[in-house]
Amino acid sequence: MMFEPKRLHPISAIINFVKTLKDAALPLIIVLVLNGNIFSGEVDWIPLLIWIGVLLLVLGAGIIRWLRFTYRMEEGELRIEYGLIFRKKRYIPIDRIQSLDFSEGIFHRPLNLVKVSVETAGSTGNEKAEAELTAIRKEEADSLEEAIFQEKKRRNIRPDDDTWDTEEAQTEIEEPKREKVYAMSMKEIVMMAITSGGAGVVISGVAVFFSQFMDLLPVGTIYNEILDWIQISVLVIAFTALVILLVAYGISIVMTILRYANFSVFIDEDDLIITRGWLEKKQMTIPLNRIQGVRMEENLIRQPLGYASITLISAGGSVLKNDEHQLRLLPMIKKAEVGKILTKVLPDYDVVDDFHRPPRRSLFRYILRHSWFGFLAAIPISIFFFPYGLLSVVAGCFLAVLGWLAYHDAGWNILEDQLTLRSRGIIKQTYFMKKYRIQAFYKKQTYFQKRKHLSSMEVMLTSGGGRSLASCYYLEKSDTEEMMEWYRVKRVSEKPPEE
Amino acid sequence: MEQQPTQRISQRARTVWRIYGWIQVGIILLLTIGLTVTVFLWDWPWWIVLIGLGIALLEVLSFVWLVPSLRWKRWRYDVTETEIDLQYGLFIVTRTLVPMVRVQHVDTEQGPLLRKFRLSTISISTAATVHKIPALDEQEAERLRQSISSLARVAEDDV
């Protein structure tokens, strides 16, 4: 048991320093620039002194903050005391701790340290009872995790008894065993990086460049030096833009690879653990009972290749906000394999394949919904930029095709207590949801839909600090009613399978 | 034919909504008066004033005359032991189901105008959503808030 207050590893003073410096970088750089030319020997001493002074101050603050920060486990609470000027104490009851997430940055790796983020259940509300231990030794982090695990276990055994004695409880705790359920291959990671959203931009950029290039070639044979010169400069600009685009694309690929390298998913009793990263290692822990639903996404590039990505919708998840808004369980996977892996991770979710589709008469509505704005905008554009403006009609048609795709992909399915909704904006999304996780059910019908016996529906899930909406539009009215009945019937008797 | 929820909101809601409508019309009229002055001062085209008057007239027709009573007619709700069932919306008729298990807390609120008409708005929050029943009778809202919060307390929270 850890009773005595502990400090973080001294390196966290440096990390604090760097972090503050990063935030204050701009004013410092300005001071440095105003300083004039250092290398010419004409140094203006006062700004330089200010600069050094600020650096020392920031460094000092980092050190003091490190000195003041202590943490300990006491009376079933994680107690953190910190604060430079105002002393703050934050006590987090162990019961409320949902998970400890570990991550290792470049400072952490060589010294075998980790950053620990404490995530609590309170993140859905406004209170933010979370904490961050900037850098502690890895063994210490493990023993902290172990201590919390034991504490929770003991509480579960005797919930009313607060005076617990140590020996008895410790004997019955067995080592938690991790089971690896999924690992992403390097090939898949590279594939994912190449087909990411940035790819579309780059491909269109290349297309524009080559169309320019083709245009320019025959014109270049005209013996007009000035014209030639203009053309070449246009070419140079276009080429530079292309190179910048390609470099940006390359960087984003490398970043994605670094970030997702060694991506693996483990199951540890009631927790799901995701680890990933090369330079910076991340470990995220998601309690299985916090998972609200599953979303499968297929974008326009990956869908034809048969790839999809799976995202978990989880209540709480303050840690995720900093780096990515989404909790990717399977960032990119052959669609055919989704079911196989999902049954290992979340056995009670079924990947269904047959859907009830919206009726034929809603096709027009889908097309209208997606393209009315495009066509409307095309009218003034065509009039004002007469011959070329007519091209905007093509954009309208493209939107109409998207509308047709949306109609084609929409669908719903109910399997026991699971509702599956599929819809498409640009990305095709399939939501898998359990009845007892759905926060609210909306059935919507406009006057015109009523005449055609059509109706739309939406369901709301909790996710992170916010919400997540799954919908299906222009269904047969009886279909939405069926779903509504499904949602309301027997809700009381059937409780979620807690364990 | 599926059945609608049975409870209705207070009749006085229509009056309050009408007053809101008049307030909007008043704002538009003030703007129009301002425009009229500028038309005289700087020789702006006079039809700008007509647009302002037109909008005001439309608002009288819709937000004062038509919308409040239609909206009142559409608004229905039911609160049972297991769920909250709402129906509302003018053009898009929305039916919302919220299981009692999901309710996190219930609030009632009252602006000056609502207080004058002894009405209050009740808002029911889940972990992800907020649902409002506007303009219930004060006592009814009070009663409803208490019953929802006690019903929600019985139901186990597991988000």
Contacts between the chains, C-beta under 8 A, distances in Angstrom:
chain1	res1	chain2	res2	distance
A	124	B	127	5.2
A	124	B	159	6.5
A	289	B	158	7.5
A	315	B	127	6.7
A	315	B	159	5.3
A	436	B	101	7.6
A	436	B	158	7.9
A	439	B	98	7.4
A	439	B	102	5.1
A	439	B	126	4.6
A	439	B	127	6.1
A	439	B	128	4.4
A	439	B	129	5.6
A	440	B	96	5.9
A	440	B	97	6.7
A	440	B	98	4.8
A	440	B	102	7.0
A	440	B	126	6.2
A	440	B	128	7.3
A	440	B	129	4.9
A	440	B	131	7.1
A	441	B	96	6.9
A	441	B	97	4.2
A	441	B	98	7.8
A	442	B	94	5.7
A	442	B	95	7.0
A	442	B	96	5.2
A	442	B	97	7.9
A	443	B	94	7.1
A	443	B	95	4.2
A	443	B	96	7.9
A	443	B	97	8.0
A	444	B	89	7.5
A	444	B	92	5.3
A	444	B	93	6.9
A	444	B	94	4.9
A	444	B	95	7.6
A	445	B	92	7.1
A	445	B	93	4.9
A	445	B	95	8.0
A	446	B	91	5.7
A	446	B	92	5.1
A	446	B	93	7.3
A	447	B	91	6.2
A	450	B	93	7.5
A	460	B	126	7.8
A	460	B	128	5.0
A	460	B	129	5.2
A	461	B	128	6.4
A	462	B	126	7.8
A	462	B	127	4.2
A	462	B	128	4.3
A	462	B	159	5.9
A	463	B	128	7.6
A	466	B	128	7.3
A	467	B	128	3.6
A	467	B	129	6.5
A	468	B	128	7.6
A	481	B	2	5.7
A	484	B	95	7.3
A	484	B	97	6.5
A	487	B	97	6.0
A	488	B	82	7.8
A	488	B	83	6.2
A	488	B	97	6.0
A	491	B	82	5.8
A	491	B	83	7.1
A	491	B	99	5.4
A	491	B	101	7.2
A	492	B	81	7.8
A	492	B	82	5.2
A	495	B	156	7.3
A	496	B	158	5.9
A	498	B	158	7.0
